[in-house]
Amino acid sequence: MMHASENSIPQRFRVPIQEQIGICALRRLGTGGIQLVLRMSGRVDFDRLSRAVRLTVDAEPILGCRFRLHWFRPTWERRADLDTIRLCQLVEPSNPDEAVNDFLVAAVDPTVDPLVRVLVVRGQTDTVCVKLSHMAGDGTGLKEYCRLLARTYRSLEQDPGYVPEPNVNGWRTVDRLWSRFSWRERLTMVRGMRRVLRERRKSGRWLFPVPAGGSPRRSCLMRRISKERTIAMRRFAEENGVSVNDLMMTAFFRSLSAVVPHSPEGTLPVATAMDLRQYLPLSVRKEAAICNLAGGLRLGLPLRPQASFADDLQLISETIKGLKGSFVGLEHLPFLVLFSMVAKLVPFAVIQAITNRMISKLTRGRTAGVALLTNIGAVSRRSLSFGHVEVREAYGTTGIVKVPGLAMILSTGIYEGAVLSIAFQENVLDPEVVAGVLQRMDEELHF
């Protein structure tokens, strides 16, 4: 198979501080993968798709690496087995839905497993499932990878000898992001970090019930919102000067409040992931397309049992608007930059010990409930064109949280409806709680 010369691709890449922290966090807290499911109108050319997957790990060289742990300085090292491991697999199971679910909930260990894997589940038509290590990309990075895969697949149809140019200068370090801001802007981020710390101190907690003797089985539950309701949601948001994400955050908070036990006092935390590429100039966003540049917006919201959906929506929308201009999602950046300076002076073993201690403190007991909503936005039919076969439906799923709590992902799919999904482990999170939150979300979004 023709592919980019390894001479043009570095064999090692340094590991920035957020990835040093990330390897510790992902191995302790979750299964480490994010997924996009593409339901096709027919069957793909599997041999060509396999070649396309192999070429993408040259186009984005980090994807062809494994994380090499070392007590002093870990590195990303290019794998020597890229032409022999199965980056892309084809199965024809008797139960296609079960095969898809098993792939979605499987863990990714960056020290062993490929950072990207593709599974084609074949029936009368194909379902193409893409799994990306969260170390290598966030929700936006996952969509960008799928666009790269589709583009490479189409290029191979026109030219079987096609070889993409390796992106060896991709953005992956917080230092480069930090360097784009003035000292005044950096000071604003420090103030934001102090605000978040104050909110955490006075925040209540979600008390997710831990099933007694539950099965370690991993599952993914979904709820589809029709095209008509999704259009109505967008219209309502536009007419009322709010965002669709504001609507989803409101429904998420109200659903959690109704279904999940919580502390009786203080505000209750909900978080949503944010794409930090919005702070980059358009001229460099392509370099940062496939990487993990996700931040988070954490809100501490008061519990108001008598409040209507409109009341909570107004509160959430006004709270978020009040934070505009304060570099929302970047509150952690000063800490990471400071930690990055320290990391240059101490071994990785020290960073690992500090990170593990912080994680142990944050996850002590069942009071460490995580409530995160990720909206990866619309999945465009045009950008995911596979030529002769169309994508009929596309939706994303998160990795599994291994501590009490849940992470929900929202994707607006090809068919213009929306899909809500929660992946979980049954001995960590009660399936009835997951089903209850999804059911209540469906009821709250009664547009």
HELIX and SHEET records of a PDB file:
HELIX    1   1 GLU A    6  SER A    8  5                                   3    
HELIX    2   2 ILE A   17  LEU A   29  1                                  13    
HELIX    3   3 PHE A   46  ALA A   59  1                                  14    
HELIX    4   4 PRO A   61  GLY A   64  5                                   4    
HELIX    5   5 PRO A   96  VAL A  105  1                                  10    
HELIX    6   6 GLY A  139  GLN A  158  1                                  20    
HELIX    7   7 VAL A  174  TRP A  178  1                                   5    
HELIX    8   8 TRP A  183  LYS A  202  1                                  20    
HELIX    9   9 LYS A  227  GLU A  239  1                                  13    
HELIX   10  10 VAL A  244  VAL A  259  1                                  16    
HELIX   11  11 LEU A  276  TYR A  279  5                                   4    
HELIX   12  12 LEU A  282  ARG A  285  1                                   4    
HELIX   13  13 PHE A  309  GLY A  322  1                                  14    
HELIX   14  14 LEU A  333  ALA A  343  1                                  11    
HELIX   15  15 PHE A  348  LEU A  362  1                                  15    
HELIX   16  16 GLY A  365  THR A  367  5                                   3    
HELIX   17  17 PRO A  431  GLU A  444  1                                  14    
SHEET    1   A 3 ARG A  12  ARG A  14  0                                        
SHEET    2   A 3 THR A  75  ARG A  78 -1                                        
SHEET    3   A 3 CYS A  65  ARG A  68 -1                                        
SHEET    1   B 5 CYS A  88  VAL A  91  0                                        
SHEET    2   B 5 VAL A 116  ARG A 122  1                                        
SHEET    3   B 5 ASP A 126  SER A 133 -1                                        
SHEET    4   B 5 GLY A  33  MET A  40 -1                                        
SHEET    5   B 5 VAL A 391  THR A 397 -1                                        
SHEET    1   C 6 ARG A 218  ILE A 225  0                                        
SHEET    2   C 6 ALA A 418  GLN A 425 -1                                        
SHEET    3   C 6 GLY A 405  THR A 412 -1                                        
SHEET    4   C 6 VAL A 370  ALA A 378  1                                        
SHEET    5   C 6 LEU A 268  ASP A 275  1                                        
SHEET    6   C 6 ALA A 294  LEU A 301 -1                                        
END                                                                             
